[in-house]
Amino acid sequence: MRAFLLHSGEPTLGLLLERLRIPHGTKAPEGGEKPDVTIHWGTYHPDRGDREVLQPVKSMLLAANMRRAAELLKLHGIDCVLEKQEADSGVRRQDSRWSHRFVVPVFHLQALSLFHKPQTVFYGSQARESLAAREENEDDYTEIGREQPSYYGTKAMREAVKAIYALGLDYGVVSVGVKPDGSFAVRGVEAAPLLTPRLAELFAEAMNRYGELTEEETPVKRGDVMLGADPEFLLLNRQGKVALASRFAEKDGPFGCDSIVLPGRRKLFALAELRPQPSTDVRELVIHLHRTMQLAAKRISDTELIWVAGGMPVRGFPLGGHIHFSGVELCSRLLRALDNYVALPLTLLEGETTGARKPRYGFPGDFRRQKHGGFEYRVLPSWMVSPAVTKGVLALAKLVAGNDRALKQRPLSDPEVVKAYYRGDKERIRLLLPSLWRDLERMPEYGRYESYLLPLRRMMLRMKSWNEREDIRPKWKISPFR
């Protein structure tokens, strides 16, 4: 049994149950076949320590507390104007007038559809009405779907998925508003939403798809995890000014360039990017990465320029060390394992300026689906500061991706740890490392990567910060360099 929906007969849930093909009930199955995943609906059943849970009760209770939910969302860089707080306070705020309003149902990292209301509306005492009930009024919202959304619609869906993940949830209905200045804010999150027929249809379709994934589609049966990467770096002149990577590289190819977006949505192709050939072998991927660096050295004709990596070596130029995965199922369990066992410990090596990219970049759970069927994990800064860090990070990512079911610690579910992550509080994070690392050492493949992982662990325990203004070429033996 892939999945079981555990509920307590919540209002309007019958609309969902009549459409479900996965098993469901008000009591967890006893004896016989146990579900791989228990999906909670509502907070009446305690977490039972099942193999895997979608929608943990702890997270639903947190989301129901408007004050705590708002604090956590803001930690993750998500602006929120939660309507119930506003209505209860009786305060009518100017920024509560919206140029666009969206309602987005989300399930398992995906926006299921998009509902839109363009006109400016202020909700006062009516804010107590459920998001789903407002969506039901056809005069209020129009379903525009997710296939060809507008710029605002695309961003609203992204913010909704991000908000659900940030609250530790796996599904919900999110209300998103666009202010007159074009900025976005989350207006409400319902973790156990009141359902309309259309919302019930959307959630039932999503749960049925999730529950009917065959064993062959899970990582256990799909072979080894393929890793790819596209780490970024900057080119600096003698004065420390950024030289545009577009002077030396095209947008595409193994050595290319990427952009930062300036005000007015203008793009500046300043970031150099390496795109090595993917591999199932970490050592081979590092060799491919080194070859792309050699290619870059040949094309960067100005040898006076230095190469710098990290998180934000120059203010306004955030760098990423994105890792690509294929041959493994994209799911919240895997993302949370990567967040807690890779991104969180890597904070111990960050330089003084690395954290400046957060929370706009580097927020936990940041991912992007790829056309080839895999996905890109976008949380990490550019780890190509040295071969030792690179080998350790890639080996760690590989180990976690192949064993995410067994790696169950979630320190980032604690808001205090989230604060430490964003503030770069290394002393607080270092206390967590021994327990996390013991989990890793229990994995069968740990010995295969130990020669890469032990140097990384030693650096983490020493909290050895990388230098984001240091030329990375000497460590990589890439010439010429100053």
C-alpha positions, 0 to 999 in steps of 0.5 A: 500500500503506497498511501493511506489518508487518515482523517476525522470526517472534517467538514466538506471532506466527503467531497474528497473521499468520494473521488479518492482511489487510495485507502482512507479512514478515521483509524490507521490500518492495524495488522496486514499491509501497512501504508508506506505513507500516511497522509494526515487531514486534520489535527485530531490524530497524533503523529504515530511514528509511521514510516513516512508522513505527509502533512505532519500534525505538528506543522498543521498546528503551527500553520493554524497559529497565525502569529507563529506562522507569520514569524516563520514565513518572514524568516524565510523571506516570505512577506505575509499579511495574514488577514485574520490577524488584520481583521482581529486587530481592526486595523485597515492597512493601505497595503491590504489593497491588492492589484491582483489576488490569487488562490493556489491549491498545493499538493506535494511541491506542486501548484494544482491550479491557479484562481485569480481575482484582478480587482482591488478589494479590502477584506475587513471582518470577512477575513474569517471566511475560508479561502476555499469558500471565497474561491467558490464564488464564481463572481470572485475568482476565475480559474485560469489554470497553471499551463499559461499563467501570467508573470504574476500568476507564475510568481504566485504559484511559486510563492504558494509552494514555497510557503507550504514547504516553509511551514513544514506542510505538504499540501494546503490552499494559499492565498497570495496578493500582489500589492500596487507596487508589484510585490507579493504577500501571502494572505493566508494558508489553510492546512486542512482547507474547506473544500469546494467541488473543484478543490476536492477534484484537484486534491483527489487527482493529486492524491490518486497520482501520488498513491498510484506511483509504482514501486518501479518509479521509486528510487529503490528500483530506478538504479543509481542517482545521477548527479550534475551541477552548474556552480557559478563564479565571478570574474574580478579585475584588480580593483575588485570590480566585476567583469561581465562573464558574457565577454567570454562565454555564450549563454549555453554550453559547458562553460556559459554565463547566467544573469542577475536581474536588475530593477525593471527586470533588466538582465545582466549576464555577469555570472560565469557558470560551469556545466560539467557532464553528469555522472553517477560517480562523484569522482568522475563528476569532479573530473568533468568539472575540472575539465570545464574549468580548463575550458573556461581558462582558455576562453577567458582571455584576460588573465588578470581577472581572478575567479571567486566563488562562495555565496556573495563575494561582491554585494549584489551578485549572489552565487549558487552551487546548484546540484542536479539529480535524476534517477531519484523521486522528487519529493519533500522527504528528499528535499528536507533531507538535503536541507538538513544533512547538506545545506545546514552543515555547510553553513559552518564553512560560509564566509563572512559575506555568504549569508548575504544571499539569504533569504532571497536565495538559499532558502531551504527547499528551493528546487526547479524541475528539469526537462530531462525529468530530474530536478535542480537543488538550488539551496547551496552557495557556490561550493567550488571554493576548493577541490576539498569542499567540492568533493565533500559537498557532492559526495554528501549530496550523493549519499543523502539522495540515495538514503533519504528514507533513512535520514530522518532528523529534521532540525530545521523544523525548529524555528530557532534552528531556522534563525541560526541558519539564516543568521549564520550562527555557527556555534548553534549549528555545530552542536547539531553536526555530530548527531547528523553525521552519525546518521550518515555513517550508518549508511551502507555507502558511507565507506565509498565516499569517506575519503571525500567526507572526512576532510569536509567534516573536519572543516565543519567541526573547525568552522573553517570559513572560506574566503570569498575574495580569494582566487580559486584557480591555484587550489584547482591548479588552473593556470594562468593565475596571479 
